[in-house]
Amino acid sequence: MKNVKKSLPIILGLLLVVMFSSCSNKEVIDACLDGHTFGFWGGLWHGIIAPVDFVLMFFRDDITIYAQNTNGAWYAFGFLLGSGGWGFLGGKGVCKKNK
């Protein structure tokens, strides 16, 4: 019980730091929502190029990993397949070791 009482202020302090560090500015994306809406094929392509986008987004402000103007679930499904989110490309059956 003594250890819990000693660590409680530390835990509460860390909780407050995390809570206040999560505040961010609201981004206006209305300009992004005009024009072309990305569907399944756009999500698939964006999922495939996601590792490249992840690196480039550190150096450029106009590159993001996930498109803002999407049609919803079909884009997300394509993105998931393109990024290998279900492990189709890295499963045990892809690479068989020779004995």
N, C-alpha and C positions, 0 to 999 in steps of 0.2 A: 504494500500500500504506500510505503514511503517513496518508492521509485516512481509511482504514478503521480504523486503530488509534486515531485521534483520536475518531472518531465511535462506536466500540464502547461506551464507558462511557455515552454519552448514550442510545444505543439500548437497552442493558440497563436503564438507569434508567427509561426510559419504559415498557419492558415490565413492570418490577416495579410501577410506578404503576398501569398498566392492570390487572395481575393482582390487586393488592390492592384496587383500587376496585370490582372486580366482585363482591365478597363482599356478601351481603345477608341479611336475616332470612328465615327460613322462615315463610311464611304458612300458617295453618291454614284450609283451605277445606272442611272436612267439613260445615259447616252449609250451604254453597252446593250441595253435591251431593245434597241431599234435595229431593224435590218434582219439579217439572216438568223434563223433559229436553228440550232444544231440538234440533230436527232441521233438515231442509233449509229449511223456511219461516222458522223462527226465525233461521237463519244468513243467509238472504237479507235479512230485515228488519234485522238487526243490521249487515249490510254497507252497506245503504242509509243508515242513520243514523250510521255510523261517524264522519264528519267532525264532526257535532254532539257525539257522545260524546267525541271527542278533546278538544274545547274544554272541555266541562263537567267532564271528569275532573280538570282542574287545580284546580277550585273545590270539588268535592265528593268525598268519599272512597267513597261508595257507588255510583259510576258507573264502569264499565269498558267497554272497547271490545269485548272478546271474552268470551262467556259461559263460565262454568266448567263448568256441568252440560250437556254436549252428548252427542250420540250418535256423535261422531267424524267420519268422513270426509264424511258427508252434510251436517253442519253446516258444515264447512270449505268444501265445494263451494258451498253457498248463500252463505256469507260472501264467498267469492271473487267470485262472480257479482254479488252486491249491491254490493260495493265497487268494481266495475269493474276488477277485477284482471287481466282479459284484454283490456281496452281496447275492449269492445263499444260503450261510449258515447262514447269520445273518438278513434275511429279516423279515418282519412283519408276514408272514405266517408260520414261523417255530415255534414260541412260541405263543400259544393262552392263554390268561388269562381267568381264571374261574370267572364268575360274581357272 
